[in-house]
Structure formats: structure tokens, C-alpha cells
């Protein structure tokens, strides 16, 4: 008889990590340049107004004493900054600080220049004259009309600190590892799946109890909604899968995953998985309009993959690449994983994977690899850079370039590499990658495989500069520069682009291959500005819980949403409530 996985009910288990709730302000304040706000529509045509409805996330997931406290009672001032964005140009058009009464619910701000695409940032300062903001909120794409009030919801989150999100009255959320956190429309994120159970064997951990759950987080309100669905209409339980938002249909495509994975106690290898443990359905589609999973019907034409690269093409076509067992050099199903799969949004009722007839051959098999979007081609088609996890070390990096015909493109390894660590890039598995300025990327961490697995090292931190081929007869070029200053080697961490072409956030990670080596609680910010590279360890104002194997995505307010993770496998025995947090980095206050 198979030993059952260890589980805990979130309703009966001790709440070691507590879920926070959203608290709203309690009174109304109106402000204008002269301290009063004329009624909209009165007088001559003039500037507009912003009516801010304010709330705040209360608790750090690591600080139970914070639960139930009203953080807004401590706020004495709100600074409102408004910027105009035209293409890449940014201009400050409004910046004022307002005194607020204890428990204010709303703030109406007058004399705002009318226009579209306004970015509104709200910084909250605690009472006592502190000069450092304690709270942060942002809304982008706001339209301000003359003599009218633009009503805007904002949820204040800890500035340079973690705020906890949750579903009030739901008894907490079951903690998971390796969920998928996918950025979607309106700056929201969709959280799906993950693993919540542990079987402790003599020589290995088996981590399973894959989840079929789905949650939607809205940074404008701070609300986390359960959108799992009814029995029979849910996704198949899975973790270690990937997700991508399809804008045209407003749907999320989830691909791959497995129902369990293993981690040897010898400390000489990372986690492993088997295609025999993959769910019978290779993909899911979640409709963001109806908030329901759709029945995909046939699920052929897509391989069983873990952590595949999902590359969005024009018109919501998607190419799926890599994701077999690792190391890729030992993958027995080379025909299956040596090519990409194609999602066609026009096939079937709501899209489907379609046969490619071998039309998307990769240069090298790749598993536990990383990727990022490069600059588009001259004709406007997409281009991607895939790094590491290679079966053929002659091709540590390859590109995928979308062709002019819909749903087509070419993988290429015709790239000349030079600089630091070029012999290591192809060997790296579980590295993180973030796009910076045009065709510059941070690649950080991971574990090398050169016949045996090697512990992560601080040497594996690089800024890559990609130069596309100038003609069909010339190679592309890739220059690598090693980055110093990261505190430890990492895997199971996350490297996430800030979207400003300057910063990347590095969260958590395991520092060794041994399961009993706890993950780090380190938050680090990388900055590339004017050719200068800096690494800063962030000292958050609220404790950041040690974790790895978590999911993360940048939200529409430019803060980050983190879900799940563990310091080590034993966490799955004792931590029933999810690490569901926001983090707003210090550079957002500039």
C-alpha cells in the first residue's frame, strides 16, 4: 500500500503564517489648492479631480501580532504624485502632500491637469513627521476629464515591506510550492495550482498533493478572490506548470506540470520529475470574462512538460519550448522534446494545440532552462532568447524568431558568444532571467550539470547583451559580463523584471542542493543604469519569510505579488496557510 501524503487541513491546523485582511479608511477628506473643492461642473472649463477610495493591506505573513490592527490609524499624511506618460517620456504634472484625519476613507484631489494615461502614485507617511514613506499605492492609465471626478480605488501596501493578502473568513489558504503566478489584464494576477503535501521517505522526499485551486488578486482593491470553480469544472491538479495571458480572448493558457516531484536527501541533485506523473490533460484554459475553466476537449499535440517556455506570438499564437526531464542530455524522448508545440487561438471553439509536422525543431533540447523576450524584428514580429538547460553544450543559447506567417518561426543557434561564463551558460539549470534595457538581460543563479550536479555559486550572475544578426548570412552576437555582489549562489529563486528597463528583483532561493539547507530570506535589487551595475540587499520594514519554489509576478501597480514557497520540505508538514504577499521595492519611491 502506498503511504499517504502528509496533509493538514487549513481550518484545523495551527495558523503559523497568518493571512492579512484589507482595511478601509473611515472618513472623507476633500482637498484643493485653496483647501476647498468646488463641485464638479461648476464654473468655467478647467482641470479635473481625482476621487481616491483608499484601503490598506494590514498584516505581514510573518507577524501574527499585526493581524486585526488598522494600519491607517498611524498614517498622518498622504503624498499624491501624478505623472503624464507619452510613449517612453514621463513628466511630473502634480505633487502635493495632504494631512489626513485618523480613519479617513477617501481623498478628493483637485486641480489635476486633464488628459489620458495618467499615473497616480500615493505615498503614505506615518504620524510623527517621518520623511520615509511607509505605504505605497499606484494606478496607471487613468483618464482625467475637465470638471469631472475620476473615481479611483487604490490599496495601500507596505512600502519596502511585505503585506499579506487573504480571503476574509475563509480560514486561510493552504500553502503550496511551485504554483504558477500569471500577470493578466488590468494589472491583476492569476494564481493556479502548486503542491501542498509531503511524503518523507528514507532516501528522498516526495512532494505532491497537487492542487486544482485558482485565485485572482486585484492590486487596486487588495482583494484575493477564489475562482477555483465547482467540482467537475476545475483545472486538473498540477504544479511546476507555466501560464501566459492571451490578450485577444482575455484568457490564460496554462501548460504542462506534474502531480508530484522528488528530491533526494543525498544533497547531490536538484528536484526531479517523471512524465508518468504528469496530469492526463496537458493544458488548461481559464476564461477571465466568465472566471471559469473551459473544457479543452482534445488535448493532443502537446507534450508532457514541466516549466516550459511559453512564447507569445502575434494574434495570441503561442510556441511552447523545452520542459522535458533534466539534465536534457539524458532525456530519452528526444523526438518529443526536440521541437516546439504550437497553440493556435483559431482552432476549435476557443483555441487548441495543433500538429506542427516537425516544423518547429529546436537547436538543442532544453529542460529547467530560462528565457525572455528580446527586441522585435524590423517587421515587428517577436523574438526570444532561451538560455541554459541544454543537451548540446555547443549551443548554450538559442533564439526563436517569429516569421511573418501566423504561428510560424525558427529556432537558431547561430550566435557568437564572448565574455564571462560562456562555458557555463549551457550547463545552467533553474537559473532566473529578467529583461532590462533593450536586448540586455540579467541571468542569475541556477545549478550547473557537467556530468554531476554542482551546488549553486555566486559566479553564475551575468548581464547578457544580445545583438541580433544584421543579415541572414551573419550570426547574432551575445556578450556576457559577470556581476559581482550577490550574497550567495541560488536556485529555486525568482528573478523578475521591474518593467522599467533598469531594475530586477531577486527573491529567496535555496543556497544548496541539500533539502535540509533552508532557503534564504534575502531580497535583492539589481540596477543597470548608464552602464553601471549595482546589487543592493533590501532591508524590508516588515520581515520577509525565507522561501524558495514560490511564484511571483509584477502587478499593474509595479509592486510584486508572491505566492507560496518553502524554506525546506518540512514546511509542508507544519505551515497550512499560504505565503500570499505583496512587496513594493524602495526604488518605487523615487
ChimeraX attribute file (.defattr): number of C-alpha atoms within 10 A of each C-alpha:
attribute: neighborCount
match mode: 1-to-1
recipient: residues
	/A:1	3
	/A:2	4
	/A:3	8
	/A:4	10
	/A:5	15
	/A:6	16
	/A:7	19
	/A:8	17
	/A:9	13
	/A:10	18
	/A:11	14
	/A:12	9
	/A:13	14
	/A:14	14
	/A:15	17
	/A:16	15
	/A:17	23
	/A:18	28
	/A:19	29
	/A:20	26
	/A:21	24
	/A:22	25
	/A:23	20
	/A:24	21
	/A:25	20
	/A:26	15
	/A:27	13
	/A:28	15
	/A:29	18
	/A:30	17
	/A:31	18
	/A:32	16
	/A:33	10
	/A:34	7
	/A:35	10
	/A:36	13
	/A:37	16
	/A:38	13
	/A:39	11
	/A:40	16
	/A:41	13
	/A:42	10
	/A:43	9
	/A:44	8
	/A:45	11
	/A:46	16
	/A:47	18
	/A:48	22
	/A:49	26
	/A:50	21
	/A:51	18
	/A:52	23
	/A:53	20
	/A:54	23
	/A:55	25
	/A:56	24
	/A:57	28
	/A:58	25
	/A:59	29
	/A:60	28
	/A:61	28
	/A:62	20
	/A:63	18
	/A:64	15
	/A:65	10
	/A:66	15
	/A:67	17
	/A:68	13
	/A:69	13
	/A:70	19
	/A:71	25
	/A:72	26
	/A:73	15
	/A:74	15
	/A:75	22
	/A:76	20
	/A:77	21
	/A:78	20
	/A:79	16
	/A:80	19
	/A:81	17
	/A:82	22
	/A:83	17
	/A:84	22
	/A:85	16
	/A:86	11
	/A:87	7
	/A:88	6
	/A:89	7
	/A:90	12
	/A:91	11
	/A:92	12
	/A:93	13
	/A:94	14
	/A:95	14
	/A:96	12
	/A:97	14
	/A:98	18
	/A:99	14
	/A:100	20
	/A:101	17
	/A:102	16
	/A:103	18
	/A:104	20
	/A:105	19
	/A:106	22
	/A:107	21
	/A:108	20
	/A:109	24
	/A:110	24
	/A:111	17
	/A:112	22
	/A:113	18
	/A:114	17
	/A:115	14
	/A:116	15
	/A:117	15
	/A:118	24
	/A:119	20
	/A:120	23
	/A:121	20
	/A:122	24
	/A:123	23
	/A:124	25
	/A:125	24
	/A:126	19
	/A:127	14
	/A:128	10
	/A:129	9
	/A:130	11
	/A:131	8
	/A:132	12
	/A:133	20
	/A:134	20
	/A:135	26
	/A:136	29
	/A:137	27
	/A:138	24
	/A:139	22
	/A:140	20
	/A:141	14
	/A:142	18
	/A:143	16
	/A:144	21
	/A:145	18
	/A:146	19
	/A:147	22
	/A:148	20
	/A:149	22
	/A:150	18
	/A:151	15
	/A:152	17
	/A:153	19
	/A:154	24
	/A:155	27
	/A:156	29
	/A:157	31
	/A:158	30
	/A:159	28
	/A:160	24
	/A:161	23
	/A:162	29
	/A:163	31
	/A:164	29
	/A:165	30
	/A:166	29
	/A:167	17
	/A:168	14
	/A:169	7
	/A:170	11
	/A:171	17
	/A:172	21
	/A:173	22
	/A:174	21
	/A:175	25
	/A:176	31
	/A:177	28
	/A:178	27
	/A:179	30
	/A:180	29
	/A:181	27
	/A:182	24
	/A:183	22
	/A:184	23
	/A:185	15
	/A:186	15
	/A:187	18
	/A:188	20
	/A:189	26
	/A:190	25
	/A:191	27
	/A:192	29
	/A:193	27
	/A:194	34
	/A:195	28
	/A:196	29
	/A:197	25
	/A:198	22
	/A:199	20
	/A:200	17
	/A:201	11
	/A:202	8
	/A:203	10
	/A:204	16
	/A:205	19
	/A:206	21
	/A:207	23
	/A:208	26
	/A:209	22
	/A:210	26
	/A:211	22
	/A:212	17
	/A:213	20
	/A:214	24
	/A:215	17
	/A:216	21
	/A:217	23
	/A:218	18
	/A:219	28
	/A:220	23
	/A:221	19
	/A:222	24
	/A:223	18
	/A:224	22
	/A:225	15
	/A:226	17
	/A:227	20
	/A:228	21
	/A:229	15
	/A:230	9
	/A:231	7
	/A:232	8
	/A:233	12
	/A:234	19
	/A:235	25
	/A:236	21
	/A:237	21
	/A:238	30
	/A:239	31
	/A:240	27
	/A:241	25
	/A:242	24
	/A:243	26
	/A:244	23
	/A:245	23
	/A:246	22
	/A:247	12
	/A:248	9
	/A:249	15
	/A:250	16
	/A:251	24
	/A:252	21
	/A:253	20
	/A:254	21
	/A:255	26
	/A:256	27
	/A:257	33
	/A:258	28
	/A:259	24
	/A:260	24
	/A:261	19
	/A:262	17
	/A:263	21
	/A:264	19
	/A:265	18
	/A:266	11
	/A:267	16
	/A:268	15
	/A:269	19
	/A:270	22
	/A:271	16
	/A:272	14
	/A:273	21
	/A:274	17
	/A:275	16
	/A:276	10
	/A:277	15
	/A:278	21
	/A:279	19
	/A:280	12
	/A:281	21
	/A:282	24
	/A:283	25
	/A:284	20
	/A:285	23
	/A:286	23
	/A:287	18
	/A:288	19
	/A:289	9
	/A:290	11
	/A:291	15
	/A:292	19
	/A:293	21
	/A:294	17
	/A:295	16
	/A:296	18
	/A:297	10
	/A:298	11
	/A:299	16
	/A:300	13
	/A:301	16
	/A:302	21
	/A:303	23
	/A:304	25
	/A:305	29
	/A:306	24
	/A:307	25
	/A:308	27
	/A:309	28
	/A:310	23
	/A:311	21
	/A:312	21
	/A:313	21
	/A:314	16
	/A:315	15
	/A:316	23
	/A:317	20
	/A:318	24
	/A:319	24
	/A:320	23
	/A:321	30
	/A:322	30
	/A:323	25
	/A:324	29
	/A:325	22
	/A:326	23
	/A:327	24
	/A:328	27
	/A:329	19
	/A:330	12
	/A:331	18
	/A:332	11
	/A:333	12
	/A:334	15
	/A:335	11
	/A:336	18
	/A:337	25
	/A:338	21
	/A:339	25
	/A:340	24
	/A:341	25
	/A:342	24
	/A:343	24
	/A:344	20
	/A:345	20
	/A:346	13
	/A:347	11
	/A:348	13
	/A:349	11
	/A:350	15
	/A:351	17
	/A:352	23
	/A:353	25
	/A:354	17
	/A:355	14
	/A:356	16
	/A:357	10
	/A:358	13
	/A:359	14
	/A:360	20
	/A:361	20
	/A:362	21
	/A:363	23
	/A:364	28
	/A:365	31
	/A:366	34
	/A:367	29
	/A:368	25
	/A:369	30
	/A:370	25
	/A:371	25
	/A:372	22
	/A:373	19
	/A:374	24
	/A:375	19
	/A:376	16
	/A:377	13
	/A:378	7
	/A:379	9
	/A:380	12
	/A:381	17
	/A:382	21
	/A:383	23
	/A:384	21
	/A:385	20
	/A:386	25
	/A:387	26
	/A:388	30
	/A:389	34
	/A:390	30
	/A:391	23
	/A:392	17
	/A:393	17
	/A:394	12
	/A:395	21
	/A:396	25
	/A:397	29
	/A:398	23
	/A:399	24
	/A:400	23
	/A:401	20
	/A:402	25
	/A:403	18
	/A:404	13
	/A:405	9
	/A:406	14
	/A:407	20
	/A:408	18
	/A:409	20
	/A:410	15
	/A:411	22
	/A:412	19
	/A:413	18
	/A:414	17
	/A:415	20
	/A:416	15
	/A:417	20
	/A:418	14
	/A:419	13
	/A:420	19
	/A:421	17
	/A:422	17
	/A:423	14
	/A:424	17
	/A:425	26
	/A:426	27
	/A:427	25
	/A:428	31
	/A:429	28
	/A:430	24
	/A:431	28
	/A:432	25
	/A:433	27
	/A:434	25
	/A:435	27
	/A:436	26
	/A:437	16
	/A:438	14
	/A:439	20
	/A:440	22
	/A:441	26
	/A:442	27
	/A:443	27
	/A:444	28
	/A:445	30
	/A:446	33
	/A:447	27
	/A:448	24
	/A:449	21
	/A:450	13
	/A:451	9
	/A:452	10
	/A:453	18
	/A:454	17
	/A:455	21
	/A:456	23
	/A:457	20
	/A:458	18
	/A:459	18
	/A:460	25
	/A:461	27
	/A:462	23
	/A:463	22
	/A:464	23
	/A:465	19
	/A:466	21
	/A:467	18
	/A:468	19
	/A:469	13
	/A:470	10
	/A:471	8
	/A:472	7
	/A:473	8
	/A:474	12
	/A:475	16
	/A:476	20
	/A:477	16
	/A:478	19
	/A:479	18
	/A:480	22
	/A:481	16
	/A:482	17
	/A:483	20
	/A:484	14
	/A:485	14
	/A:486	22
	/A:487	14
	/A:488	17
	/A:489	21
	/A:490	32
	/A:491	26
	/A:492	27
	/A:493	28
	/A:494	27
	/A:495	25
	/A:496	22
	/A:497	23
	/A:498	25
	/A:499	14
	/A:500	12
	/A:501	18
	/A:502	17
	/A:503	24
	/A:504	25
	/A:505	21
	/A:506	25
	/A:507	25
	/A:508	27
	/A:509	30
	/A:510	30
	/A:511	24
	/A:512	24
	/A:513	23
	/A:514	18
	/A:515	23
	/A:516	14
	/A:517	14
	/A:518	19
	/A:519	25
	/A:520	21
	/A:521	17
	/A:522	19
	/A:523	19
	/A:524	20
	/A:525	21
	/A:526	23
	/A:527	21
	/A:528	19
	/A:529	13
	/A:530	7
	/A:531	7
	/A:532	7
	/A:533	15
	/A:534	15
	/A:535	19
	/A:536	14
	/A:537	14
	/A:538	16
	/A:539	14
	/A:540	18
	/A:541	12
	/A:542	18
	/A:543	15
	/A:544	23
	/A:545	22
	/A:546	20
	/A:547	25
	/A:548	27
	/A:549	25
	/A:550	25
	/A:551	26
	/A:552	26
	/A:553	27
	/A:554	24
	/A:555	23
	/A:556	21
	/A:557	24
	/A:558	21
	/A:559	23
	/A:560	22
	/A:561	27
	/A:562	23
	/A:563	25
	/A:564	28
	/A:565	32
	/A:566	28
	/A:567	22
	/A:568	18
	/A:569	22
	/A:570	15
	/A:571	17
	/A:572	24
	/A:573	16
	/A:574	17
	/A:575	23
	/A:576	26
	/A:577	26
	/A:578	27
	/A:579	29
	/A:580	28
	/A:581	26
	/A:582	29
	/A:583	24
	/A:584	24
	/A:585	23
	/A:586	16
	/A:587	12
	/A:588	17
	/A:589	15
	/A:590	4
